[in-house]
Amino acid sequence: MNRFFNTLQNRLLFTHMLVALTGLAAAALLLLVIQAPLRTETMLQRMAEWLQPTVVLARSNFASLRGAGDDATAARFFDYLRTQADAQNARILLVTQPGGAIVFDSEERLAGQIWEAGAAQRFEFSPRRMRGGAMMGMPVEATRGVVDLEGSSWHYVSTILLPLHDGSIDLVMLRAQPGILHSMGEAIAELPRGLLLGGLLALATVVFLLSRWTAGAVTRNLSPLMEATHALARGNLAYRIDDAHVSLAEVSALAASFNQMADRVQQSQQAQRDFVANVSHDLKTPLTSIQGYSQALLDGTISAPDAQQRAALIINQEAQRLTHLVEEVIDLARLESGSLHLHLQAIDPNELGAEAVESLRPLAEAADVTLEWSPLSASALITADAARLRRALANLLDNALKHTPPGGVVTVAVEAIENGRQVQYTVSDTGPGIPPEETERIWERFYRIDRARTGRSGSGLGLAIVKEIVEAHGGSVGVESVVGHGSRFWIRVGAALF
C-alpha cells in the first residue's frame, strides 16, 4: 500500500476517485432528502392501494364473524389481518368510533388503549385496476394523517370497515416514518438488480477513467519540469522548457519561472566567469609591470639613477593599483553579501556633497575640466553612513571626470524630490555619452564600455560599488545619457525636510 502511494499519479488518482465518489454519495443523499415528501406521498398511495382489497375481504370476513359469533372464527379473522399486515409491511388496527377504543392491533401491544389520531384529512386515491380490466371496489371514504405511537411517528390511512347503529369500526393501516437510510435501502431495493449492478459498474468505470486522465494530465505536464531539473543538475544550463508541451496554466507558470531561474543561473555563472577573467586581466597588467621592472633592477639592466628612480616609481604605482583593486573587490563582496555594517547617522546632504566635490577638485583642475556644485536650497537631513555614501558620490564624480574631455563641465547637484521624501544627487558631464544598449550593464562588476581596455577607464568596479552602497541605504541609482551630449547619473536616498 505504501508503494502505491509513493507516486504523485497514484495519489492524485486515489484522491480524485475519493472526491468523486463522495460527491456522488452526497448528491444521492441530497436527492433523497429532496424527494422525501414525494416518497411519503408514494408510500401513502401504496398503502391506499393495499387497503382496498384488505377492506373488501375484511368486510366479508367480519360479516361472517358477526354472524357466527364464536371465538374460532374471530381468531381466523384476526390471523387474516395479521397476515395482511405482514404482507404489506404495515400495522393494522381496528378502532371503534366514537370513543377511539382499539380492539385489535396486529402487533398486539395497543389493544384496549385509546386511538388519538389528531388532525386528519380526506385522502383521494385512484381505484386499483385488477387483471382483466375489472376495477377493485374501494372504500367510499378514507382519511390520512400522522400519529405518535410508542415514541415514534407513523403515517396512517383509515377507512370505515363496518358501520354500526351507534358508530362504526374503522380499519387503520400504519407505517413508520421512513428514515434516510431506510429510504435509501428501499430505493435501491426497488431497482432491478441487473440495472443496479450495471449502473454502479459503469459509474465506477467512468470515475476511474476520469480520475486516471486527470492524474495523468498532471504528471505529463510535470514531466518536462523533471527533465529540466535533471538537465540543470547535470550542468546543462542552456536547457529550457518548451511551453508547447505544457497545457495546465499553473504548470505553465511554473515552467516560465523555471526558465527565468535557469536564465539567472546561467547569467550568474557567466558573470562569475567574466569576474575571474576580468580580475585576472586587471591583476596581470600591473603584476607584469612590477615583475618586468623589478627583474631589470635585479639584472642591472637599468643602471642609471634616473632610470632606477623611474622604475621604482612605476613599481610603487602598480602596487598601489593592485592594492586599490583588491580593496574594491573585497568591499564589493561585502556589500553584495550584506556583511558590511553601515554606521547610520543624521547628516547634512549639502555638507556631504561639498566634501566629495572638494576632494576631487584637484583632479578636475589637472584634467582642465570645470567642476560646478549646486547645493540644496532647503534644510534637510538624511540618515546614512557618511563615509560610504561619500565614496559612492566620489565614484560617480571620478567616473564623470575621466570621461569628460578637456574644456568640459561636470556638475554636481543635490535636490529634494517627491515632496521632500527623498534627496537626489546628480552628477552630469559633457562627455561622449553612453549607448542605449550599454546603460543597463554599466552597473555590472568589471563591465566597461571600453571593452578592449585601451583607455584608462579604471577597474570597472566603481559603478557596481555605487549601486551596492546606495541600495544598502534603501535608495536607488539610475542614468540618463545621450550619445554625443554627455550623461547624467543620479542616486536617491530617503530624507526628512524641516
C-alpha positions as CSV (number, residue, x, y, z in Angstrom):
1,M,0.0,0.0,0.0
2,N,2.8,2.4,0.9
3,R,4.4,1.7,-2.5
4,F,1.2,2.6,-4.2
5,F,1.0,6.0,-2.6
6,N,4.7,6.8,-3.3
7,T,3.9,8.2,-6.7
8,L,2.1,11.5,-7.4
9,Q,-0.1,10.0,-10.1
10,N,-1.4,7.2,-7.8
11,R,-2.1,9.8,-5.0
12,L,-4.0,12.0,-7.4
13,L,-5.9,9.0,-8.8
14,F,-7.0,7.9,-5.4
15,T,-7.8,11.4,-4.2
16,H,-9.8,12.2,-7.3
17,M,-11.8,9.0,-7.1
18,L,-12.5,9.5,-3.4
19,V,-13.7,13.1,-4.0
20,A,-15.8,12.0,-7.0
21,L,-17.5,9.1,-5.1
22,T,-18.0,11.3,-2.0
23,G,-19.6,13.9,-4.2
24,L,-21.9,11.4,-5.8
25,A,-22.9,9.9,-2.5
26,A,-23.7,13.4,-1.1
27,A,-25.7,14.2,-4.3
28,A,-27.7,11.0,-3.9
29,L,-28.3,11.8,-0.2
30,L,-29.4,15.3,-1.1
31,L,-31.7,13.9,-3.7
32,L,-33.3,11.5,-1.2
33,V,-33.8,14.4,1.2
34,I,-35.4,16.5,-1.5
35,Q,-37.6,13.6,-2.7
36,A,-38.7,12.7,0.9
37,P,-42.2,14.3,0.5
38,L,-42.7,12.6,-2.8
39,R,-41.7,9.2,-1.4
40,T,-44.0,9.8,1.6
41,E,-46.9,10.5,-0.9
42,T,-46.0,7.4,-2.9
43,M,-46.0,5.3,0.3
44,L,-49.4,6.6,1.2
45,Q,-50.7,5.8,-2.3
46,R,-49.5,2.3,-2.0
47,M,-51.0,1.9,1.5
48,A,-54.3,3.0,0.0
49,E,-53.9,0.5,-2.8
50,W,-53.2,-2.2,-0.3
51,L,-56.1,-1.0,1.8
52,Q,-58.7,-1.6,-0.9
53,P,-58.6,-5.4,-1.2
54,T,-57.9,-5.7,2.5
55,V,-61.1,-3.8,3.4
56,V,-63.2,-5.7,0.9
57,L,-62.1,-9.1,2.2
58,A,-62.2,-7.9,5.8
59,R,-65.8,-6.7,5.5
60,S,-66.8,-10.1,4.2
61,N,-64.9,-11.9,7.0
62,F,-66.2,-9.6,9.6
63,A,-69.8,-10.0,8.5
64,S,-69.3,-13.8,8.8
65,L,-67.7,-13.3,12.2
66,R,-70.6,-11.3,13.4
67,G,-73.0,-14.0,12.1
68,A,-71.0,-16.9,13.6
69,G,-70.2,-15.2,16.9
70,D,-67.6,-17.8,18.0
71,D,-64.0,-17.4,19.2
72,A,-62.6,-19.6,16.5
73,T,-64.0,-17.5,13.7
74,A,-62.7,-14.4,15.4
75,A,-59.2,-15.9,15.7
76,R,-59.2,-16.7,12.0
77,F,-60.2,-13.2,11.1
78,F,-57.5,-11.6,13.3
79,D,-54.9,-14.0,11.8
80,Y,-56.0,-12.9,8.4
81,L,-55.4,-9.2,9.4
82,R,-52.0,-10.1,10.8
83,T,-51.2,-11.9,7.6
84,Q,-52.2,-8.8,5.6
85,A,-50.1,-6.5,7.9
86,D,-47.0,-8.7,7.4
87,A,-47.5,-9.0,3.7
88,Q,-47.9,-5.2,3.3
89,N,-45.1,-4.4,5.9
90,A,-47.6,-2.4,7.8
91,R,-49.5,-2.3,11.0
92,I,-53.3,-2.8,11.2
93,L,-55.6,-1.5,13.9
94,L,-59.3,-1.9,14.5
95,V,-60.8,1.1,16.2
96,T,-64.3,1.7,17.4
97,Q,-65.9,5.0,16.8
98,P,-66.9,7.1,18.5
99,G,-64.6,6.7,21.5
100,G,-61.5,5.5,19.7
101,A,-61.1,2.3,21.6
102,I,-58.5,0.0,19.9
103,V,-60.0,-3.5,19.7
104,F,-57.2,-5.1,17.6
105,D,-53.5,-4.5,17.0
106,S,-51.6,-6.7,14.6
107,E,-48.6,-6.3,16.8
108,E,-50.7,-7.0,19.9
109,R,-49.5,-4.0,22.0
110,L,-52.2,-1.4,21.8
111,A,-55.4,-3.4,22.3
112,G,-57.5,-1.8,24.9
113,Q,-55.9,1.7,24.6
114,I,-57.4,4.8,23.1
115,W,-56.7,5.9,19.5
116,E,-55.7,9.6,19.4
117,A,-55.2,10.3,15.8
118,G,-55.3,14.1,16.0
119,A,-55.9,16.1,12.8
120,A,-56.7,14.1,9.7
121,Q,-57.5,14.9,6.1
122,R,-59.5,13.4,3.4
123,F,-57.4,11.2,1.2
124,E,-58.1,10.9,-2.5
125,F,-56.6,7.9,-4.4
126,S,-57.2,6.1,-7.6
127,P,-59.1,2.7,-7.7
128,R,-56.8,-0.2,-8.2
129,R,-57.2,-2.0,-11.6
130,M,-57.3,-5.8,-11.4
131,R,-56.5,-8.3,-14.2
132,G,-59.0,-8.4,-17.0
133,G,-59.7,-4.7,-16.7
134,A,-62.1,-5.0,-13.7
135,M,-61.9,-2.3,-11.1
136,M,-61.3,-3.3,-7.5
137,G,-64.0,-1.9,-5.2
138,M,-62.7,0.7,-2.9
139,P,-63.8,2.4,0.3
140,V,-66.2,5.1,0.0
141,E,-64.1,7.5,2.2
142,A,-60.6,7.4,3.6
143,T,-58.5,9.7,5.7
144,R,-54.8,10.1,6.2
145,G,-52.5,11.7,8.8
146,V,-49.6,11.3,11.2
147,V,-49.8,9.9,14.7
148,D,-47.3,9.4,17.5
149,L,-47.3,5.9,18.8
150,E,-44.8,4.4,21.3
151,G,-42.4,7.3,20.9
152,S,-42.2,7.3,17.1
153,S,-44.1,8.9,14.2
154,W,-46.4,6.8,12.0
155,H,-48.2,7.6,8.7
156,Y,-51.7,6.1,8.6
157,V,-54.6,5.6,6.2
158,S,-58.0,5.0,7.8
159,T,-61.4,4.0,6.5
160,I,-64.7,2.6,7.9
161,L,-64.6,-1.1,7.9
162,L,-68.2,-1.7,9.1
163,P,-70.8,0.9,10.1
164,L,-72.7,0.3,13.3
165,H,-76.0,1.6,14.5
166,D,-74.2,3.8,17.1
167,G,-71.0,4.4,15.3
168,S,-68.5,2.3,13.3
169,I,-65.5,0.1,13.4
170,D,-62.5,1.7,11.5
171,L,-59.7,-0.2,9.9
172,V,-56.4,1.8,10.3
173,M,-53.2,0.9,8.3
174,L,-50.0,2.4,9.6
175,R,-46.3,2.6,8.5
176,A,-43.5,4.1,10.5
177,Q,-42.0,7.3,9.3
178,P,-39.1,6.2,7.0
179,G,-35.6,7.4,7.8
180,I,-32.9,8.5,5.3
181,L,-31.1,5.1,5.4
182,H,-34.3,3.2,5.2
183,S,-35.5,5.3,2.3
184,M,-32.2,4.7,0.5
185,G,-32.4,1.0,1.1
186,E,-36.0,0.9,-0.3
187,A,-35.0,3.0,-3.3
188,I,-32.1,0.6,-4.0
189,A,-34.2,-2.4,-3.4
190,E,-36.8,-1.2,-5.9
191,L,-34.3,-1.0,-8.7
192,P,-33.7,-4.1,-10.9
193,R,-30.6,-5.9,-9.6
194,G,-29.0,-6.2,-13.1
195,L,-29.7,-2.5,-13.8
196,L,-28.2,-1.5,-10.4
197,L,-25.1,-3.5,-10.7
198,G,-24.6,-2.4,-14.3
199,G,-25.1,1.3,-13.4
200,L,-22.7,1.0,-10.4
201,L,-20.1,-0.7,-12.6
202,A,-20.5,1.9,-15.4
203,L,-20.3,4.8,-12.8
204,A,-17.1,3.3,-11.2
205,T,-15.5,2.9,-14.6
206,V,-16.3,6.5,-15.7
207,V,-14.9,7.8,-12.4
208,F,-11.8,5.7,-12.6
209,L,-11.1,6.7,-16.2
210,L,-11.7,10.4,-15.5
211,S,-9.5,10.2,-12.4
212,R,-6.8,8.5,-14.3
213,W,-6.9,11.0,-17.1
214,T,-6.7,13.9,-14.6
215,A,-3.8,12.4,-12.7
216,G,-2.1,11.5,-15.9
217,A,-2.5,15.1,-17.3
218,V,-0.8,16.5,-14.2
219,T,2.1,14.1,-14.3
220,R,2.5,14.5,-18.0
221,N,2.7,18.3,-17.5
222,L,5.2,17.8,-14.8
223,S,7.5,15.6,-16.8
224,P,9.2,18.4,-18.7
225,L,9.9,20.1,-15.4
226,M,11.5,16.9,-14.1
227,E,13.6,16.5,-17.2
228,A,14.7,20.2,-17.0
229,T,15.8,19.9,-13.3
230,H,17.8,16.8,-14.2
231,A,19.4,18.6,-17.1
232,L,20.2,21.6,-14.9
233,A,21.7,19.2,-12.2
234,R,23.9,17.7,-14.9
235,G,25.3,21.1,-15.7
236,N,23.3,21.8,-18.9
237,L,22.4,25.4,-18.1
238,A,21.2,26.1,-21.6
239,Y,18.2,23.7,-21.2
240,R,14.8,25.4,-21.3
241,I,11.3,24.0,-21.0
242,D,9.1,24.2,-24.1
243,D,5.7,25.7,-23.1
244,A,4.1,24.0,-26.0
245,H,4.2,20.7,-24.1
246,V,2.5,22.2,-21.0
247,S,-1.3,22.5,-21.0
248,L,-2.0,23.4,-17.4
249,A,-1.9,27.1,-16.6
250,E,-0.3,26.5,-13.2
251,V,2.4,24.2,-14.5
252,S,3.0,26.6,-17.4
253,A,3.6,29.4,-14.9
254,L,6.0,27.1,-13.0
255,A,7.8,26.3,-16.3
256,A,8.1,30.0,-17.0
257,S,9.5,30.6,-13.5
258,F,12.0,27.7,-14.0
259,N,13.2,29.2,-17.3
260,Q,13.7,32.5,-15.6
261,M,15.6,30.8,-12.8
262,A,17.7,29.0,-15.4
263,D,18.4,32.3,-17.1
264,R,19.5,33.8,-13.9
265,V,21.7,30.8,-13.0
266,Q,23.3,30.9,-16.5
267,Q,23.8,34.7,-16.2
268,S,25.3,34.3,-12.7
269,Q,27.7,31.6,-13.9
270,Q,28.7,33.8,-16.9
271,A,29.2,36.7,-14.5
272,Q,31.5,34.6,-12.4
273,R,33.5,33.6,-15.4
274,D,33.7,37.2,-16.5
275,F,34.6,38.2,-13.0
276,V,37.5,35.7,-13.0
277,A,38.6,36.8,-16.4
278,N,38.4,40.5,-15.6
279,V,40.2,40.1,-12.3
280,S,42.9,38.0,-14.0
281,H,43.3,40.7,-16.7
282,D,43.4,43.6,-14.2
283,L,45.9,41.8,-12.0
284,K,48.1,40.6,-14.8
285,T,48.8,44.0,-16.2
286,P,50.3,45.6,-13.0
287,L,52.0,42.3,-12.0
288,T,53.7,42.2,-15.4
289,S,54.9,45.7,-15.0
290,I,56.1,45.0,-11.4
291,Q,57.8,41.8,-12.5
292,G,59.5,43.4,-15.5
293,Y,60.9,46.5,-13.8
294,S,62.0,44.5,-10.7
295,Q,63.8,42.0,-12.9
296,A,65.5,44.8,-14.8
297,L,66.7,46.3,-11.5
298,L,68.0,42.9,-10.3
299,D,69.8,42.2,-13.6
300,G,71.4,45.6,-13.7
301,T,69.7,46.4,-17.0
302,I,68.6,49.6,-15.5
303,S,71.7,51.2,-14.0
304,A,71.3,54.9,-14.5
305,P,70.0,56.6,-11.3
306,D,67.2,58.4,-13.2
307,A,66.0,55.2,-14.8
308,Q,66.2,53.4,-11.5
309,Q,64.1,56.1,-9.9
310,R,61.5,55.9,-12.7
311,A,61.4,52.1,-12.4
312,A,60.8,52.3,-8.6
313,L,58.1,54.9,-9.1
314,I,56.3,52.6,-11.7
315,I,56.6,49.6,-9.3
316,N,55.1,51.7,-6.5
317,Q,52.2,53.0,-8.7
318,E,51.4,49.5,-9.9
319,A,51.5,48.1,-6.4
320,Q,49.0,50.9,-5.3
321,R,46.8,50.0,-8.2
322,L,46.8,46.4,-7.1
323,T,46.0,47.4,-3.6
324,H,43.1,49.6,-4.7
325,L,41.7,46.8,-6.9
326,V,41.9,44.2,-4.1
327,E,40.2,46.7,-1.7
328,E,37.4,47.4,-4.2
329,V,36.8,43.6,-4.8
330,I,36.7,43.0,-1.1
331,D,34.3,45.9,-0.4
332,L,32.0,44.8,-3.3
333,A,31.9,41.3,-2.0
334,R,31.0,42.5,1.5
335,L,28.3,44.8,0.1
336,E,26.7,42.1,-2.0
337,S,26.8,39.6,0.9
338,G,25.3,42.1,3.3
339,S,28.1,41.6,5.8
340,L,29.3,45.2,5.6
341,H,27.9,47.1,8.6
342,L,26.6,50.6,7.9
343,H,27.2,53.3,10.6
344,L,24.0,55.3,10.1
345,Q,23.7,58.8,11.4
346,A,21.8,62.0,10.5
347,I,24.0,64.0,8.1
348,D,23.6,67.2,6.0
349,P,23.4,66.3,2.3
350,N,25.0,69.6,1.3
351,E,27.9,69.0,3.6
352,L,28.4,65.5,2.2
353,G,28.2,66.7,-1.4
354,A,30.6,69.6,-0.8
355,E,33.2,67.3,0.7
356,A,33.1,65.0,-2.3
357,V,33.4,67.9,-4.7
358,E,36.4,69.5,-2.9
359,S,38.2,66.1,-2.6
360,L,38.2,65.8,-6.4
361,R,38.7,69.4,-7.4
362,P,42.5,69.0,-7.9
363,L,41.8,66.1,-10.3
364,A,39.3,68.3,-12.2
365,E,41.9,71.1,-12.5
366,A,44.5,68.7,-13.7
367,A,42.2,67.4,-16.4
368,D,41.2,71.0,-17.4
369,V,37.5,70.3,-16.5
370,T,35.2,72.8,-14.9
371,L,33.7,71.4,-11.7
372,E,30.4,73.0,-10.6
373,W,28.5,72.5,-7.3
374,S,24.8,73.2,-6.8
375,P,23.7,72.6,-3.1
376,L,20.2,72.0,-1.8
377,S,18.4,75.3,-1.0
378,A,16.1,73.9,1.8
379,S,17.3,72.4,5.1
380,A,17.2,68.6,5.3
381,L,18.8,65.7,6.9
382,I,19.4,62.2,5.6
383,T,20.1,59.0,7.6
384,A,23.2,57.4,6.1
385,D,26.7,56.1,6.5
386,A,28.6,59.3,5.7
387,A,31.8,57.6,4.6
388,R,30.1,55.0,2.4
389,L,27.7,57.5,0.7
390,R,30.6,60.0,0.2
391,R,32.5,57.2,-1.5
392,A,29.5,56.4,-3.8
393,L,29.3,60.1,-4.8
394,A,33.0,60.3,-5.2
395,N,33.0,57.3,-7.5
396,L,30.3,58.9,-9.7
397,L,32.3,62.2,-9.8
398,D,35.6,60.4,-10.6
399,N,33.9,58.4,-13.4
400,A,32.5,61.7,-14.9
401,L,35.9,63.4,-14.8
402,K,37.6,60.5,-16.5
403,H,35.1,60.6,-19.4
404,T,34.9,64.4,-19.8
405,P,37.3,65.9,-22.3
406,P,39.4,68.9,-21.5
407,G,37.4,72.1,-21.5
408,G,34.2,70.2,-20.5
409,V,32.0,70.7,-17.5
410,V,31.0,68.4,-14.7
411,T,28.1,69.5,-12.4
412,V,27.2,68.0,-9.0
413,A,23.8,69.0,-7.7
414,V,21.6,67.9,-4.8
415,E,17.8,68.5,-4.7
416,A,14.6,67.4,-2.9
417,I,12.1,65.3,-4.8
418,E,8.8,63.6,-4.2
419,N,7.6,66.4,-1.9
420,G,10.7,66.2,0.2
421,R,10.5,62.5,0.9
422,Q,13.8,61.9,-0.9
423,V,17.1,63.6,-1.7
424,Q,18.7,63.2,-5.1
425,Y,22.3,63.7,-6.0
426,T,23.0,64.2,-9.7
427,V,26.4,64.1,-11.5
428,S,26.2,65.5,-15.0
429,D,29.1,65.6,-17.6
430,T,29.7,66.7,-21.1
431,G,31.4,63.6,-22.2
432,P,30.8,61.3,-25.2
433,G,27.6,59.7,-23.6
434,I,26.6,56.1,-23.3
435,P,25.0,54.0,-26.0
436,P,21.4,52.9,-25.0
437,E,22.2,49.2,-25.1
438,E,25.0,49.8,-22.6
439,T,23.1,51.8,-19.9
440,E,21.7,48.7,-18.2
441,R,25.1,46.9,-18.0
442,I,27.3,49.7,-16.7
443,W,26.3,48.8,-13.1
444,E,27.8,45.3,-13.5
445,R,31.1,44.3,-12.0
446,F,34.1,44.9,-14.3
447,Y,31.8,45.9,-17.2
448,R,33.4,48.6,-19.3
449,I,32.2,50.4,-22.4
450,D,35.9,50.3,-23.5
451,R,35.9,46.5,-23.8
452,A,39.4,46.4,-25.2
453,R,40.6,48.3,-22.1
454,T,42.7,50.5,-24.3
455,G,41.8,53.6,-22.3
456,R,42.4,54.5,-18.7
457,S,38.9,53.7,-17.5
458,G,39.6,52.3,-14.1
459,S,38.9,48.8,-12.7
460,G,35.3,48.6,-13.8
461,L,34.1,48.2,-10.2
462,G,33.3,51.9,-9.3
463,L,29.7,51.9,-10.6
464,A,28.9,48.5,-9.2
465,I,30.1,49.7,-5.7
466,V,27.9,52.8,-6.1
467,K,24.9,50.7,-6.8
468,E,25.5,48.4,-3.8
469,I,26.2,51.2,-1.4
470,V,23.0,53.1,-2.4
471,E,20.8,50.0,-2.3
472,A,22.2,49.1,1.1
473,H,20.8,52.5,2.2
474,G,17.4,51.6,0.7
475,G,17.9,54.0,-2.2
476,S,18.2,53.7,-5.9
477,V,20.5,54.6,-8.8
478,G,20.0,55.5,-12.4
479,V,21.5,57.1,-15.5
480,E,20.2,59.2,-18.4
481,S,22.5,59.6,-21.4
482,V,22.5,60.7,-25.0
483,V,25.5,59.8,-27.2
484,G,27.5,62.9,-28.0
485,H,25.8,65.0,-25.4
486,G,27.0,63.6,-22.1
487,S,25.5,61.6,-19.2
488,R,23.5,62.3,-16.1
489,F,23.9,59.9,-13.1
490,W,21.7,60.1,-10.1
491,I,21.4,58.5,-6.7
492,R,18.4,58.8,-4.4
493,V,18.1,58.3,-0.6
494,G,15.3,58.9,1.9
495,A,15.1,62.4,3.6
496,A,13.2,64.4,6.1
497,L,12.7,68.1,5.3
498,F,12.1,70.6,8.0
